Amino acid sequence: MRISMVSEHASPLATLGGVDAGGQNVHVAELSAALARRGHEVTVYTRRDDADLPERVSFAPGVEVVHVDAGPARPIPKDDLLPFMGDLAAGVAEDWARTRPDVAHGHFWMSGVAVLEAAERAERSGLRPAVLHTYHALGVVKRRNQGAGDTSPPEREPLEADIGRRADAIVATCSDEAFELRMLGVPAAHISVVPCGVDLAHFTPTGPREERGRDHRITTVGRLVQRKGVGTVIEALAAVVASGFDAELVVVGGGGSSDDPEIRRLRGIAERAGVADRVVLRGQLAQKDLPAVMRSSDLVVCAPWYEPFGIVPLEAMACGVPVVASSVGGLIDSVVSGTTGTHVPPRDPAAIAEAVSDLLARPDQRAAYGRAGRRRMASRYSWDRVAADTERVYLATAAARRSAGAMEGIGRIDGLRSRRRTRREGGTR
């Protein structure tokens, strides 16, 4: 198959850990490469955010990234990109005119807007592909958890519902998201659940480990935005230390600049909690450097207020490291509490501290959770498995689209025949 991925703000070429660069970038990159390994031809369309970027870049065997001119060629916060989706759609449709895809898969809600508009343009020439969509996050969930702190444009929620009704299929990443989509009116029959994956050859239990600065190391990884809950983890660290553990917290993500408001906020929390000398803000790390950090950790804490899926727990479990995770979103599916880690309520530093202290006191339990986590990743979350499951959704959706198109064609022919008969008989019906 020829597969088009559209990911307006999350390029597979981006450096991870920035404000708008995280799990979606990994998902699009790894899924595209895994589908190409299965023999498919994949093109990823993303917005040009640097004037020096070439139009087309070979990303992996069988995968090409196309930079589309849509708005100024500079970084723009993703919440400000909606006005440029028409330009993105036009650029995608123009490229499709040269090489028509069999399926088009939008990633994030604004990409869904662009893909559906590109599909409408292609339909005029009879070249409409099957359209699938993955949200990666839902506006209704974001607003519920962030309230006035939600910077999404007001059009987001109605447009997300519209995408769900108009796309040929929706690929949700977890059961919680599928439930939310049904509440938005998306037909259950149009929703398939396929999780994100993890690179099992890169994230492994064996390999280099960083040196620790303390007897125990806790690690949290992700974009430094308030909803990721890093401040909650810092507060929990203070309670862990107070209970007698010589522990440090390594925070991976963010730019590391002292001018960053979130960096200043986190440092303030650490100072007030008396653990400033135990919190290490590492900034962004390349994917190649993450396994050594994770292997050096007693456990990884993922404490977001909400989480559409969450790739970091997969990476930790693939490294054989237990996870303490908020019981939200995709973390409910991926982390099995009592088997591969422990679930805690979101925004609850006391619960995190209790779970962390319990695991730090029980090295045998940590080791057992780590082994179980690795087994779970190997059995369900490899990118090859995820690509195979996604491929099945693609094939079924493309077949249904062809069938629907054939029926529409038959209907048009029958209507034309009926009108011709009416004209011959000199009457109306």
N, C-alpha and C positions, 0 to 999 in steps of 0.2 A: 504493500500500500504506500501511497504518497500521503504523508501526514504533515499538516501544518499545526504548529504550536504558536499561540499568540500570547505573549507575556509582556504587557506594555511597560511596566516599570522594573520588572525583575529579570534582568538578563542573566543567562547562564555564565556570562563572562565576568560578572561583577565580583568585587572583593566582598566577602561576607562580613557581617558584624556592624555595618552602618545602620542608620535609622531605617532605611527602606530596603535593606539587603539582608536576607536571611533564608528561612526554610523554603520559600517559594523558589528562590534562585536554584537551590540544591535540587528541589523536586523536578523542575523543568529540565535542568541539565542532566540529571541521572536518568530520568525516565526517557528522555530523548535518546541518550546513548544506548540504553538497554533495548529500546525498540529498534534502533538501527542494528544492534547485534542480532536481532531476530529477522533481519533482512529487509526492514522497511526503510524508506527514504524520508528523512525528517528535516523540515525547515522550521526554524524558530524565528518569529518576527518580534522585534522589540523596538522601543522608541530610541532614536539616536539622541544621546545626552552629552555628546562630545563631538565637536565639529571635525576632529581629526580621525574619528572612527571610519574605517572602510565600510563600504556598503555591505559587503558579504565577507564573512569570516568562517573558515572551516573550523568547527569546534571539536569534532570527533569523527571517526570513520562513519560516513553516512549521515552526518548531522551538520547543517549549515545554519549560521546565525545571520539574519538579514536586519540591518539597521534602517528603520523607516523614518523619514523626516516627518515629525509630528510635533509642532511647536518648536520653541527655541532649542538649539543644540547645546543644552547645558542641563545639569541636574535640576530637577523641579520636584518638590515634595509630591508624593503620589496623590495626596488628597486634592491637588490643584491641577490634575491632568485631564479631567473630564472634557474640557473644551477642545482638546486636541484629538479626541478619539475619532472624529470624522476624518481627519487627515490620516490617521493610522489606518482606518478602514480603507480609504482610497488607495494608499500605498500597498496594502496587502492584496486588495482586489486586482490592482494593476499587475502585481507579480503572479497572481493566480491565472491571469489571462495567458501567461506564457506556459505555465505548468500547473494544470488543475489538480488540486489535492482530492483524495478520496474522503478524507475526514479533516475537520478543522476543530482544534481543541483550545478553547480560551481558558486562561488562568487569571483569576481575580476578576472582580465584577466589571471593571472598566474594559478589560480585554473582551469580556462577553458582549458588551455594547459594540465594540469594534468588529468582532467576528460576525455578529448577526447583521450588521450593516454591510460588511464585505460580502456576506452570503447573499443578501438581497441584490447587491450589484451583480454578483455572478449569476444569479438566477435569471436575470434578464437575457442572458446569452445561453441559457440552458446548462450552465456549468456549476450549479450550486452543490457544494459538498455537504455531507452530513455534519451537523454542528453539535459538538459536545462542550460541556463547561465544567470546570472545577473552581469553586469560589475561593478556597484557601482561608476565607474569613467571611462572616456574615455581618452586615451592618446592624441588623436588629440585635445581635448578640453583643457587638461592640458597644452600642448605645446603652444597652441594659447594664453593662459592667462599668462603662466609663462616664456615663451621664454627660455633664457639661464639658467634660474633658475630651469628648469625641469630636475630632476635627473633620469628620467625613462631610462631604457636601450633602445638602438636603435631598438631592435626587437619588442618593444611593439606595435607600430601601425600596422605593417603588421600582427602580430599574432592576434591582436584583430579583424581585418577584417576576418582573416581565421577562427577564432572561430565563428564569426557571420554567416559565410557561412556553416560551418560544423555541428554546433549544430542543434538538432531537433527543438528547439524553443528558443527564447530570451525573458526573462522577464525584460522589462525596468521599471524603477521606476518613470518616468515622461514623459510627452509629448515631452519636449525638447530633452531628450535622444533618444526617438524613432525617432525624426527627424534626429539627428546626425547619428544614426545607418543606416537609409535609405541612407544618403549621403555616408556611407562607403560601400554601396552595399548589405546590409542585406535585404533580401526580406521582404516587408511590411507584407506579410501574415504570416511570422514566428515570428513577434513581438507582444507581448501582454504587455500592460501597467498595472502594479499592483504597487501601491505606498508602501512605508514603512508605518509602523503603530506606535501606541503609546499605552502604558499601561494605560488605562483609570481608572483602580482601584488604581494605584499608583500616577499618576499625576492628581490631583483633585484640584478644586478651594478652598475647605475647608481643614483645617488642620493646623499644626504648621507653624509659620512664623518666620524667623530670625529677630532680632533687626536690625534696620538701623543705620548707622552712620551719616546720613544727612537727610534733609527733603524729598529728592527724591532719589530713587535708580534705576539705570539702570544696567542691567546684560547682559553679553555675555558669552556664554558657547561653548567650543570646544577645539580641539587640538591646541596647540600654535605653529602654523606654519604661515608664513607670509601671505599666500594666504587667511587665514581665516579673515583677515581684522581687527584684534583687534587694530592695530596701528591707523587705520582710525577712529575707534570708540573713541579712546583716544583723537585724534585731534578734533573730534566732541564735546566731553565732554567739552573741553576748551571753545568752542563757546557757548554751552548751559549755562555754568557757567557765561560767560561774559554777557549773555542776562538777568541775574538776578536770575537764579535758583540755589538753594543750593542743588547740586546733587553730588552723588558719583557713581563710576563705579566699579562693582564687576566682576572680570574676573575669570571664572572657567575653569581649564584645565592646562595642563603642569605639570612638576614635581615640580615647585616652587623653584628650586635650583638657587642660584645667579650666578652659573657658566654657566647656560643655555644661549646660545647666543641670543635666542629670548626673554628671560626674560630681559636680559641686554638691548636689542634694545627697548623693550616696555617701560622700565623704563626711558630710555633716551628720548623717545618721550614725556612721561608724564612730565619729568623735564623741557624740553624745552618749553612745552605748559603751564607750571605753574600750573599743576593739580596733581603733584606727591602725594600730601596728600589726594587726592580724588580717587585715583586708588588703589583698593584692589586686589592683585594677590593671589587668594585662592589656586592655585594648583589643583591637582586632587581631586574630590569628588566622593564618592560612589553614585550609583544611588539612594539609599535610602535617601540620604541627599539633593538631588537636588530639590524636590518639595518645601521644606521650603525656599530655596533660591529664587526660582521663585515666590512664593507667596508673598515674601517680596518686590518684584520689582514693580515699576510703569509700566515698560515695558522691554521687552527683545529685544536686537538689534542683528541681524544676518547679518553681512556685508562682506561676502566672495567675492573674485574676481570672483569665479565661484563655483558652488555647485551642484554635481550630484543629490543629493536629499535634505538632511538636516533634521535630526530628531529633532534637538533642537527646531525649531519653533513649531513642533507638541507638544512637551512636554510643552512649554510655553502656547500654546493655550488651551491644556487640563487642565492647571492650571487656566484658565480664565485670562491670562495675554496677552495684545496686543503685537504685534510684528512689529518692523521696520526691513524690510528685503531687501537685494539687489534683484533686479529684474533679477535673473539669475537661470538657471537650474530648479531644483525641487521646489524652493521657489516661482516661478511663479505660480505653480499649487496649492501649499498648503496654501499660505497666500493670502487672497483675499483683495486686496488693497481697502480701503474705507469701508470694512466690518469687517475684523478681524485684520487689521493692515494697514501699509503703505509700499508701495514699493518705493525704492530709487535706483538711478543708483549705480553700483559698484564703489568703489574707490573715493567716493565723500563725504568728511567729511562735507561740507557745507550743502548738501542735507540731510544727517543724522541729523545734528544739527537742521535744520529747522523742520524736521518731529518730532524729539524728543521734541523740545520746544513746538510745536503745541499741542502735546498730553499731555505734563506735564501741560499745561495751561488749559486743558479741561478734568477734572476728569470724567464728565458724559460720554464723548466720549470714554474714556479709558474703563469705565465699560461696555459700550455697545459693544465695540470691544471684550472685554473679554468674555462676554456672547455668542456672535456670534461665537467666536473661539471654545469655548467648545462645542457648538452645532455641529459645522462642524466636530470636531474630533469624536464626538459620532456617527455621521451619516455615516462617510466614512473611518475613519482611525483607528478603533479598530483593534487589532491584530487578533481577531477572524474573522472579515470581510476580512482582508488581507489574512488570511490563507484559507478562503473559496474561494476567487478569485484565489489564487495560486493553490489550489486543482483542480479547474476546468481546469486550463491550464495544469496541470500534467495529468489529466485523458484524455484530448483531445490529448495531445502529445503522451502519451503511446499507446492510441488506434491507432493513425496514424502510430506509429512505428511498432506496431504489423501487421497492414494492409500492410505496405510496406514490412515487412519481409515475409509475406505470399505471396505477389506478386513476390518477389525475388525467393522464393522457387518454385512457380509455373513455373517461367521462367527457373529455373535450370532444373526442371523436363521435361519441354517441350524441352529444348535443348538436354537433355540426350536422350529422345525418338527420336528426329530428327536424332541424330548421329547414334542411333541403327538402324533406318530404312535405313539410308544411307549405313551402313555396310552390312545389309541384302540384299540390292538391288545391292551391288557391285559397286556402283558409288559414285559420289560426287555431291553436290548441291551448 
